């Protein structure tokens, strides 16, 4: 918020507060925000204004009306006239010699006002702060006036989008905290916190109640129980198993003995039988510690609910007495909701725990609460209800103020939500941390918060404000999605999603992001680089960069150039507001599910192919041509064929075929001069080929026929050493760039640099270069083998594309030429 003088031309009086004998306080500025007007939001609504004065009968409050003139108001609802990023002039005109000060949100602004005669004049810019903003007028050290004005957003709907964003951020954070707590609850001990707010309790209850009730029903249906032995006095004919305690009983109760000649109890001269005995029986009981503990937990939840209900009733009565009906309907609904939950829990107590005693003594967790179905879930939910979510450390410090920060956070949370909907499981909750009294949010501009997800194929890292260092400057985009292919260590892709709480409406009324923000995406893509393993070159890490901006009409935005540009250069924008996330969801699904090759093909490259396409994407088959007649027919009829028996495999990545003309058959025309794009291939019998007549006895041989879309001529690639086998493979980049067949097997940028130096030395010293492929005994791709070149009698090795040795001594690329020359001299 800044103070100063308002530029001329903005003279509409918006608010005037006149205290007859002491002062008048005026706010001036644009009565309608241009951005809000262009977007048609927050115009035809109402704002809140509250004016509190020590002497109420003295004050007259006037607010600008629809006709542009000040009109007296008595209530709290007024025409909206204050917007974020708007600049407003304040004039305090005093009518006595007292000392006056203006305080805004607890900050003294008196020192930035200019005093002219009996007027204090200044300017305020609300920046991205929205909601109620408080001004206090202080006279001689005493507060005499308090003003609460409502500042509306200019880019999103205040009544819908803003509140939806707030609710969704809260819901996502609670959901994350529940998930994390669910994984760690057994590591905590049972503590009844006294600091949890009712709002937190209700929010947690809404999320978990159905699961809690389901677990209680499961316990009632299959309760844990013990078998107990009980003893009672019964008639002998009804007794099943007399207890040993019967003897003691009869000694004390001799009247229960009856004389009987056949009795087994002997007296002095007579025998007796017992008419009553102590009977021993085993019974099953559910009145055990675990069920008492469950009853204790349910009872505690009911007690807490009753406290919340009581507070709601008191609040409703208080509002009714003060004629303040704000949110009454919401409170009534909440009251009904909580009473319903109390009724449900009471019913379960009566039906399932009427024969269970109350819990007394120390409350400890038994193994049942870690292992037994139902008991485990009830204990887990009770822990959740007992723990507070201390979110104030992060979220509530910035809301409802600094709307651009809230929008950034919401965009991050929404991407997280989309990723989980796409089937990714959270492995690491890096944006939440645990304290003894609960969880708190760690998203901030000074940290590198992240969430980590996985499925069977990919590992995803969603970063917030990740910092990248580069050879020039550091970059810190809002949200970074890093996709790591678990099956391919080389497939590591970065996508930038930058939330910009800015919007542009052009002369045609077309809504889109600000062009400067799109330019920032180009900067991110070009600036975020990393060194290749050879330390010789840098590579681009960013595959796509997108602006997220606050706009809701996704269908209309599809026609915008900044949406179409995503298909062309993978840089553009997505409109994002609650309920308007279909386009970004589609893009996220595409980028995390596409293959490595597809992702690389979507990328803007420096030349025809990037480093991967140059050396790793083996999409060209090098095939021997038998003679001139075959080559002529291949070119004329756009095909090539080869016996299946001589072909081990055709790689799926193959898109082109290049014709190798051997020295033996073509003499001066030897080399590679032609290649074609493959249209299709099929198997057929050699005799079915009408273009080239088959030799006798080969008519039934099975051939693979490759039909071509076209055949193009390239600069001749000279054969060195021997030509390729019947079939070999290379990349389209090398095919179009190579001067010799040796270069068709180059496997990395470093090897290519080495070969250039070798050619230079070979030309100067008039020696030949011989290439030898050495297998290191691994099962890696052939292009990752150790490559050895012999120039003169000097051995130059390139290993794994990142190490160079000359006659066994490791050197760097800068010293390679001198090392070769020195070894030649020696």
Secondary structure, DSSP 8 states (H G I E B T S, - for coil): -------TT---EEEEEEETTTEEEEEES-SS-HHHHHHT-SSSSEEEEEEEESSGGGEEEEEE-TTSSEEE--SSEEE---BTT-EEEEEEEESSS--EEEEETTEE-GGGSEEETTEEEEEEE-TT--EEEEEEEEETTEEEEEEEEEEB-SSS-IIIIIHHHHHHHHHHHHHHHHHHHHHHGGGS-----S---HHHHHHHHHHHHHHHHHHHHHHHHT---EEEEEEEEEEGGG-SSB-THHHHHHHH-GGGEEE-TT-SEE-SS-EEEESEEEEEEEEEE--SHHHHHHHHHHHHHHHHHHHHHHHHHHHHHHHHHTT--TTHHHHHHHHHHHHHHHHHHHHHHHHHSTTS----S-----THHHHSTTHHHHHHHHHHHHSEE-GGGTHHHHSSS-HHHHHHHHHHHHHHHHHHHTT-EEEEETTEEEETTEEEE---TTS-EEEEEE-SSEEEEEEES--B--SS--B--SEEEEEEETT-TT-EEEEEEEEE---EE-TT--EE--HHHHHHHHHHHHH-EEE-TTSS-EEE-EEEEEEEES---HHHHTTSHHHHHHHHHSEEEEE-BTTB-HHHHHHHHHHHHS-HHHHHHTS--SSSS-HHHHHT---EEEEE---HHHHHHHHHHTEEEEEGGG-----TT--EEEEEE-HHHHGGG-EEEEEEEEEEEEEEEGGG-SSS---TT-TT-EEEEEEEEEEEEEEEEB--SS---SEEEE-HHHHHH-SBGGGGG--SHHHHHHHHHHHHHHHHHT--EEEEEE--S--S-GGGSEEEEEETTEEEEEETTTEEEETTEEE-GGGHHHHHHHHHH-
